[in-house]
Protein backbone atom coordinates (compact mmCIF):
# COMPACT_ATOMS: atom_id res chain seq x y z
CA UNK A 1 0.00 0.00 0.00
CA UNK A 2 1.15 3.53 -0.70
CA UNK A 3 0.12 6.81 0.87
CA UNK A 4 0.42 9.62 -1.65
CA UNK A 5 1.35 13.15 -0.78
CA UNK A 6 0.08 16.14 -2.79
CA UNK A 7 0.89 15.12 -6.36
CA UNK A 8 1.65 17.82 -8.92
CA UNK A 9 2.05 17.59 -12.66
CA UNK A 10 1.17 19.22 -15.93
CA UNK A 11 -2.44 18.01 -16.08
CA UNK A 12 -4.44 21.24 -16.05
CA UNK A 13 -7.65 19.36 -15.32
CA UNK A 14 -6.60 18.75 -11.73
CA UNK A 15 -8.68 20.43 -9.08
CA UNK A 16 -6.33 21.00 -6.20
CA UNK A 17 -4.72 23.90 -4.39
CA UNK A 18 -1.72 24.22 -6.66
CA UNK A 19 -3.71 23.85 -9.89
CA UNK A 20 -6.15 26.52 -8.71
CA UNK A 21 -3.27 28.91 -8.02
CA UNK A 22 -1.70 28.19 -11.40
CA UNK A 23 -4.98 28.81 -13.21
CA UNK A 24 -5.64 32.01 -11.28
CA UNK A 25 -2.16 33.27 -12.13
CA UNK A 26 -2.51 32.38 -15.81
CA UNK A 27 -5.97 33.96 -16.07
CA UNK A 28 -5.41 37.16 -14.09
CA UNK A 29 -1.68 37.70 -13.53
CA UNK A 30 -2.44 37.67 -9.80
CA UNK A 31 -2.64 35.09 -7.03
CA UNK A 32 -4.20 35.45 -3.63
CA UNK A 33 -3.39 32.83 -1.03
CA UNK A 34 -6.19 32.15 1.43
CA UNK A 35 -3.78 30.51 3.87
CA UNK A 36 -0.82 32.13 5.62
CA UNK A 37 2.67 32.42 4.10
CA UNK A 38 4.04 29.93 6.65
CA UNK A 39 1.47 27.30 5.67
CA UNK A 40 3.36 24.34 4.25
CA UNK A 41 2.88 20.85 2.91
CA UNK A 42 4.67 18.17 0.91
CA UNK A 43 4.42 18.17 -2.88
CA UNK A 44 5.60 15.23 -4.99
CA UNK A 45 6.00 15.17 -8.76
CA UNK A 46 3.83 12.79 -10.75
CA UNK A 47 7.05 11.79 -12.56
CA UNK A 48 8.52 10.55 -9.28
CA UNK A 49 5.27 8.79 -8.37
CA UNK A 50 5.18 7.00 -11.73
CA UNK A 51 8.82 5.97 -11.28
CA UNK A 52 8.29 4.64 -7.76
CA UNK A 53 4.95 2.83 -7.98
CA UNK A 54 5.99 -0.10 -10.20
CA UNK A 55 9.17 -0.56 -8.15
CA UNK A 56 7.19 -0.64 -4.93
CA UNK A 57 4.66 -3.09 -6.40
CA UNK A 58 7.31 -5.45 -7.74
CA UNK A 59 10.15 -5.11 -5.24
CA UNK A 60 8.83 -3.45 -2.09
CA UNK A 61 9.71 -5.20 1.16
CA UNK A 62 7.33 -3.24 3.41
CA UNK A 63 3.55 -3.21 3.47
CA UNK A 64 3.23 0.62 3.51
CA UNK A 65 5.23 3.35 1.80
CA UNK A 66 4.86 7.11 2.05
CA UNK A 67 5.20 8.37 -1.52
CA UNK A 68 6.25 11.96 -0.98
CA UNK A 69 9.17 14.31 -1.45
CA UNK A 70 9.97 14.28 2.27
CA UNK A 71 10.17 18.09 2.32
CA UNK A 72 7.47 20.66 2.97
CA UNK A 73 7.16 23.69 0.72
CA UNK A 74 5.63 26.82 2.23
CA UNK A 75 3.20 29.22 0.62
CA UNK A 76 5.91 31.86 0.96
CA UNK A 77 8.25 29.73 -1.17
CA UNK A 78 5.52 29.22 -3.77
CA UNK A 79 4.79 32.95 -3.73
CA UNK A 80 8.42 33.70 -4.60
CA UNK A 81 8.20 31.33 -7.58
CA UNK A 82 5.10 33.15 -8.82
CA UNK A 83 6.71 36.56 -8.30
CA UNK A 84 9.68 35.45 -10.42
CA UNK A 85 7.17 34.88 -13.25
CA UNK A 86 5.88 38.45 -12.84
CA UNK A 87 2.71 37.37 -11.01
CA UNK A 88 1.39 39.70 -8.32
CA UNK A 89 1.02 37.78 -5.05
CA UNK A 90 -1.04 38.61 -1.96
CA UNK A 91 -2.18 36.82 1.16
CA UNK A 92 -5.67 37.16 2.58
CA UNK A 93 -5.86 39.18 5.77
CA UNK A 94 -5.90 36.95 8.88
CA UNK A 95 -5.32 33.89 6.70
CA UNK A 96 -5.07 30.70 8.77
CA UNK A 97 -1.75 28.87 8.99
CA UNK A 98 -1.88 25.20 8.02
CA UNK A 99 1.30 23.25 8.40
CA UNK A 100 1.63 19.54 8.03
CA UNK A 101 4.33 17.38 9.62
CA UNK A 102 7.26 16.37 7.45
CA UNK A 103 6.38 13.04 5.82
CA UNK A 104 8.76 10.22 6.68
CA UNK A 105 10.09 8.80 3.41
CA UNK A 106 13.03 6.80 4.77
CA UNK A 107 11.69 3.44 3.48
CA UNK A 108 11.13 4.86 0.02
CA UNK A 109 14.53 6.55 -0.12
CA UNK A 110 16.43 3.52 1.25
CA UNK A 111 14.88 1.08 -1.21
CA UNK A 112 14.21 3.15 -4.32
CA UNK A 113 16.03 6.48 -4.01
CA UNK A 114 14.76 9.95 -3.29
CA UNK A 115 12.70 12.35 -5.32
CA UNK A 116 14.29 13.46 -8.59
CA UNK A 117 11.99 16.44 -9.08
CA UNK A 118 10.76 19.26 -6.90
CA UNK A 119 8.07 21.88 -7.11
CA UNK A 120 10.68 24.59 -7.56
CA UNK A 121 12.51 22.72 -10.34
CA UNK A 122 9.24 21.98 -12.18
CA UNK A 123 7.54 25.33 -11.56
CA UNK A 124 8.28 26.93 -14.94
CA UNK A 125 6.99 23.88 -16.80
CA UNK A 126 3.87 23.68 -14.61
CA UNK A 127 3.08 27.33 -15.13
CA UNK A 128 3.52 26.97 -18.89
CA UNK A 129 0.90 24.19 -18.87
CA UNK A 130 -1.64 26.58 -17.43
CA UNK A 131 -0.46 29.55 -19.43
CA UNK A 132 -1.01 27.82 -22.76
CA UNK A 133 2.60 26.93 -23.56
CA UNK A 134 2.95 23.39 -22.18
CA UNK A 135 2.19 20.15 -23.95
CA UNK A 136 -0.86 19.53 -21.75
CA UNK A 137 -2.32 22.99 -22.05
CA UNK A 138 -6.00 23.10 -22.89
CA UNK A 139 -6.82 25.37 -25.81
CA UNK A 140 -10.25 26.65 -26.88
WOWO-V335890 format. One line per field, one symbol per residue. burial: 1 if it has 9 or more other C-alpha atoms within 8 Angstrom, else 0. A space follows every 10 residues. Layout:
# WOWO-V335890
burial: ???
This chain:
# WOWO-V335890
burial: 0000111101 0100000011 1111110011 1110111111 1111110110 0100100001 0000111111 1111110110 1110001110 1100101100 0110101110 0000101110 0110111111 1101001000
